[in-house]
């Protein structure tokens, strides 16, 4: 093996080993209707060619780090550090449930879990993240005060996974799903909250017509919002979930442990739904020619290794 190709592997291995003790987590994949879609892993930047996945790339996130409140108004708040659009999208229908898989999330990192959608008005694979306007489709915070159970703890206990239901009334098209944990273990300190946003491209097929108004992710939170500057250890009695109001068409979902995975897929390019709604999105001919246009599903694949739930301390 040539030294030039061997060194990146050594460097990456050393980096990942060095931060393993302090690692927090990344949203690494999604599952829709028992089909697994790979997200992004920073190690992919050393693959040639890098794999085409539905998760937005965050090559700068080698240390599984976070976005601090003083960076909430920067582009990194949209989909994490230096995020760039994914090369494919996962097909899903209005009303479907999406499972987001995480690498192991520390039980001590309590906080809310929030979910947003933004319509791309074209292929999300070429979207400008600074022009995306998100509306909130899911939120959960302090679930049970008696046991001090937070949404992030529920995620950990359910094999590091979180379920999201797509609204049924939204118009079909290409959307970015923004999924986020805000860790509050240090949020009693100035600039102590830790936001972990990750994004995935979705091609949503729906009979709905709603086009909810949204706002840029850089306008979601302020450093002194009560749900951001929050001291877990001062015996609080309530918690205000941060961010914009929940979309009126948002649908509830019961958080349970994930079911088995029966197939894997690479995704599609932009919107290729049924003919009765396909005209809702215009895809440039050149873009279609340059990318896959059909869903590629593997024949009954073995389920990827699921991370084990972190035991409660």
Secondary structure per residue as TSV (DSSP state, phi and psi in degrees):
chain	resnum	aa	ss	phi	psi
A	1	X	-	360.0	135.1
A	2	X	-	-65.9	142.7
A	3	X	H	-59.6	-36.7
A	4	X	H	-63.8	-30.8
A	5	X	H	-88.8	-19.7
A	6	X	H	-82.8	-35.1
A	7	X	H	-60.1	-44.8
A	8	X	H	-56.7	-37.1
A	9	X	H	-65.3	-40.7
A	10	X	H	-63.6	-45.9
A	11	X	H	-62.3	-46.3
A	12	X	H	-62.7	-43.7
A	13	X	H	-60.8	-42.0
A	14	X	H	-66.2	-40.5
A	15	X	H	-64.5	-46.7
A	16	X	H	-66.4	-35.8
A	17	X	H	-67.7	-39.1
A	18	X	H	-65.9	-33.4
A	19	X	H	-98.6	1.7
A	20	X	T	-57.5	-38.4
A	21	X	T	-68.0	-34.7
A	22	X	T	-97.0	-2.7
A	23	X	-	-60.1	142.1
A	24	X	-	-100.4	-64.2
A	25	X	-	159.3	160.5
A	26	X	-	-134.5	149.3
A	27	X	E	-79.7	107.2
A	28	X	E	-99.3	-15.3
A	29	X	E	-169.4	167.5
A	30	X	E	-131.4	155.9
A	31	X	E	-128.9	129.4
A	32	X	E	-130.2	122.4
A	33	X	T	51.7	46.6
A	34	X	T	69.4	10.1
A	35	X	E	-106.6	129.2
A	36	X	E	-90.2	129.8
A	37	X	E	-121.3	120.9
A	38	X	E	-68.0	142.0
A	39	X	-	-95.3	-140.2
A	40	X	-	-118.2	143.1
A	41	X	-	-127.8	133.2
A	42	X	G	-54.8	-21.8
A	43	X	G	-67.1	-18.5
A	44	X	G	-64.3	-20.9
A	45	X	G	-68.4	-14.1
A	46	X	G	-98.7	2.8
A	47	X	S	-92.0	143.3
A	48	X	S	-131.3	107.5
A	49	X	S	-80.8	157.8
A	50	X	-	-68.3	149.5
A	51	X	-	-68.7	149.3
A	52	X	-	-87.3	120.4
A	53	X	-	-132.9	170.5
A	54	X	S	-92.0	-8.0
A	55	X	B	-90.0	140.5
A	56	X	-	-64.3	141.2
A	57	X	B	-79.1	137.7
A	58	X	-	-134.5	67.1
A	59	X	T	-62.5	-19.9
A	60	X	T	-82.0	-6.4
A	61	X	-	-92.4	50.5
A	62	X	T	-68.7	-23.0
A	63	X	T	-105.1	17.8
A	64	X	-	49.2	47.9
A	65	X	-	-90.0	-169.4
A	66	X	-	-133.1	173.2
A	67	X	E	-104.7	121.5
A	68	X	E	-87.7	159.0
A	69	X	G	-53.8	-31.3
A	70	X	G	-71.9	-5.4
A	71	X	G	-113.9	8.2
A	72	X	T	-62.7	-24.1
A	73	X	T	-97.3	15.7
A	74	X	S	-106.6	162.0
A	75	X	T	-58.6	-22.7
A	76	X	H	-63.5	-20.5
A	77	X	H	-73.2	-15.8
A	78	X	H	-68.5	-59.3
A	79	X	H	-138.5	20.8
A	80	X	S	98.5	-175.7
A	81	X	T	-59.2	118.0
A	82	X	T	56.3	27.6
A	83	X	-	-61.1	141.2
A	84	X	B	-127.9	151.3
A	85	X	-	-58.1	145.8
A	86	X	-	-67.8	157.5
A	87	X	S	-89.1	-3.0
A	88	X	-	-150.0	172.3
A	89	X	B	-132.3	149.5
A	90	X	E	-93.0	127.3
A	91	X	E	-76.1	137.6
A	92	X	E	-152.9	155.5
A	93	X	E	-108.8	153.1
A	94	X	T	-56.9	132.6
A	95	X	T	94.1	-15.5
A	96	X	-	-70.4	157.3
A	97	X	E	-105.6	132.7
A	98	X	E	-109.4	131.2
A	99	X	E	-98.6	123.3
A	100	X	E	-98.4	126.3
A	101	X	E	-100.5	137.4
A	102	X	E	-116.0	156.2
A	103	X	S	-70.2	164.3
A	104	X	-	-52.5	128.0
A	105	X	-	-103.5	129.3
A	106	X	-	-63.1	134.2
A	107	X	T	-64.5	-24.4
A	108	X	T	-75.7	-15.8
A	109	X	-	-90.1	74.5
A	110	X	-	-76.5	151.7
A	111	X	-	161.2	179.4
A	112	X	-	-80.9	159.7
A	113	X	E	-120.1	130.8
A	114	X	E	-132.0	146.6
A	115	X	E	-134.4	137.5
A	116	X	E	-135.9	156.6
A	117	X	E	-126.3	147.4
A	118	X	E	-137.6	130.8
A	119	X	E	-81.0	136.4
A	120	X	-	-87.9	-18.5
A	121	X	S	53.6	47.9
A	122	X	S	143.6	-174.0
A	123	X	-	-64.9	129.3
A	124	X	G	-69.2	-18.4
A	125	X	G	-65.1	-17.6
A	126	X	G	-121.9	18.8
A	127	X	-	-70.2	149.2
A	128	X	-	-93.4	111.6
A	129	X	G	-61.8	-27.0
A	130	X	G	-74.2	-10.7
A	131	X	G	-107.1	4.2
A	132	X	-	-80.9	134.2
A	133	X	-	-113.3	117.2
A	134	X	E	-99.8	144.4
A	135	X	E	-121.3	145.1
A	136	X	E	-83.7	127.0
A	137	X	E	-113.4	-3.2
A	138	X	E	-163.7	144.9
A	139	X	E	-158.6	145.2
A	140	X	E	-153.3	141.4
A	141	X	-	-127.4	-109.8
A	142	X	E	-85.3	100.7
A	143	X	E	-74.3	-46.7
A	144	X	E	-142.9	112.5
A	145	X	T	-69.7	-36.7
A	146	X	T	-60.2	-39.9
A	147	X	T	-101.0	2.6
A	148	X	T	55.1	45.1
A	149	X	E	-93.9	123.3
A	150	X	E	-110.8	164.2
A	151	X	H	-56.5	-40.6
A	152	X	H	-63.8	-32.1
A	153	X	H	-67.4	-39.2
A	154	X	H	-61.0	-42.7
A	155	X	H	-57.8	-47.4
A	156	X	H	-61.1	-46.6
A	157	X	H	-66.4	-23.9
A	158	X	T	-96.6	50.0
A	159	X	T	55.8	39.3
A	160	X	S	55.7	49.7
A	161	X	E	-139.2	156.6
A	162	X	E	-140.9	139.0
A	163	X	E	-104.1	138.5
A	164	X	E	-131.5	135.1
A	165	X	E	-108.6	130.0
A	166	X	-	-77.6	130.9
A	167	X	-	-57.7	144.2
A	168	X	S	-83.1	-21.1
A	169	X	S	-94.2	-2.7
A	170	X	B	-79.0	152.5
A	171	X	B	-67.7	149.2
A	172	X	S	-65.6	158.0
A	173	X	E	151.5	-168.2
A	174	X	E	-96.0	127.3
A	175	X	E	-131.9	152.6
A	176	X	E	-102.1	125.3
A	177	X	E	-90.8	121.6
A	178	X	E	-109.4	115.5
A	179	X	E	-115.8	136.5
A	180	X	E	-148.1	139.8
A	181	X	E	-111.0	137.1
A	182	X	E	-112.8	111.7
A	183	X	E	-84.1	133.5
A	184	X	-	-113.7	8.2
A	185	X	T	-63.1	-22.1
A	186	X	T	-119.0	12.6
A	187	X	T	-75.1	-6.7
A	188	X	T	-71.6	-16.9
A	189	X	S	-92.3	152.5
A	190	X	T	-58.9	130.3
A	191	X	T	64.6	25.7
A	192	X	-	-93.7	-18.5
A	193	X	-	-64.7	150.9
A	194	X	E	-127.6	114.7
A	195	X	E	-98.2	133.7
A	196	X	E	-123.7	81.3
A	197	X	E	-91.2	139.2
A	198	X	E	-138.1	148.4
A	199	X	E	-125.0	150.6
A	200	X	E	-138.7	142.9
A	201	X	E	-84.7	135.1
A	202	X	E	-126.0	141.5
A	203	X	E	-109.5	102.5
A	204	X	E	-95.7	123.8
A	205	X	E	-98.3	126.1
A	206	X	-	-155.2	153.1
A	207	X	S	-94.4	3.0
A	208	X	B	-75.1	170.1
A	209	X	-	-129.5	-5.0
A	210	X	B	-71.6	139.9
A	211	X	-	-126.3	82.1
A	212	X	-	-60.1	141.6
A	213	X	-	-72.1	148.2
A	214	X	-	-137.6	-177.8
A	215	X	B	-135.6	158.6
A	216	X	-	-63.1	147.7
A	217	X	G	-60.6	-26.3
A	218	X	G	-70.5	-7.1
A	219	X	G	-110.8	7.4
A	220	X	S	-64.2	-49.6
A	221	X	-	-133.5	154.3
A	222	X	-	-116.4	153.0
A	223	X	T	-58.3	-29.8
A	224	X	T	-102.9	11.9
A	225	X	-	-58.6	145.0
A	226	X	T	-62.4	-23.7
A	227	X	T	-88.9	-2.4
A	228	X	T	-109.0	-52.5
A	229	X	S	-88.1	93.3
A	230	X	-	-145.3	126.0
A	231	X	-	-97.6	107.2
A	232	X	T	-62.3	-25.4
A	233	X	T	-105.7	13.6
A	234	X	S	-105.0	22.2
A	235	X	-	59.3	54.2
A	236	X	-	-67.2	158.3
A	237	X	S	-114.2	-9.4
A	238	X	-	-155.6	166.7
A	239	X	-	-145.4	133.2
A	240	X	-	-102.3	115.5
A	241	X	-	-64.6	128.0
A	242	X	-	-77.9	168.7
A	243	X	S	97.8	-179.9
A	244	X	S	-66.1	166.8
A	245	X	-	-65.0	151.9
A	246	X	B	-66.1	137.2
A	247	X	-	-59.1	138.2
A	248	X	T	-63.0	-24.9
A	249	X	T	-94.4	8.2
A	250	X	-	-62.7	144.6
A	251	X	-	-113.4	139.2
A	252	X	-	-73.2	156.6
A	253	X	-	-147.0	139.1
A	254	X	-	-86.4	127.0
A	255	X	-	-80.0	114.8
A	256	X	-	-133.7	167.7
A	257	X	-	-67.3	145.4
A	258	X	-	-67.9	153.1
A	259	X	-	-87.6	-177.0
A	260	X	-	-70.8	151.1
A	261	X	-	-97.0	129.3
A	262	X	-	-112.8	-10.2
A	263	X	E	-156.6	163.4
A	264	X	E	-124.5	155.9
A	265	X	E	-148.2	154.1
A	266	X	-	-94.0	-14.8
A	267	X	-	99.7	-174.8
A	268	X	B	-127.1	170.9
A	269	X	S	-100.5	116.6
A	270	X	S	58.7	-149.3
A	271	X	-	-99.2	115.4
A	272	X	-	-132.0	56.7
A	273	X	-	-83.6	-172.5
A	274	X	-	-59.9	156.2
A	275	X	H	-59.3	-31.3
A	276	X	H	-69.4	-13.8
A	277	X	H	-126.9	-1.4
A	278	X	H	-61.1	-31.8
A	279	X	T	-68.9	-7.5
A	280	X	T	-67.9	-18.7
A	281	X	S	-127.7	134.6
A	282	X	-	-101.7	120.9
A	283	X	-	-109.7	124.2
A	284	X	-	-56.1	136.9
A	285	X	H	-58.8	-40.0
A	286	X	H	-64.0	-36.9
A	287	X	H	-68.4	-40.1
A	288	X	H	-64.4	-40.2
A	289	X	H	-66.1	-24.2
A	290	X	T	-93.3	0.5
A	291	X	S	-143.8	160.1
A	292	X	-	-62.6	145.1
A	293	X	-	-119.6	1.8
A	294	X	S	-128.0	153.1
A	295	X	-	-72.8	128.0
A	296	X	-	-108.9	110.4
A	297	X	B	-114.0	129.8
A	298	X	-	-74.9	147.9
A	299	X	S	-68.9	130.9
A	300	X	S	9.9	86.8
A	301	X	-	-92.7	155.0
A	302	X	-	-68.2	144.8
A	303	X	-	-65.3	132.2
A	304	X	-	-61.0	154.4
A	305	X	-	-61.0	126.8
A	306	X	-	-90.9	133.7
A	307	X	-	-65.1	143.1
A	308	X	-	-79.9	145.3
A	309	X	-	-61.7	139.0
A	310	X	-	-73.9	125.5
A	311	X	-	-64.1	143.2
A	312	X	-	-65.6	140.5
A	313	X	-	-91.8	360.0
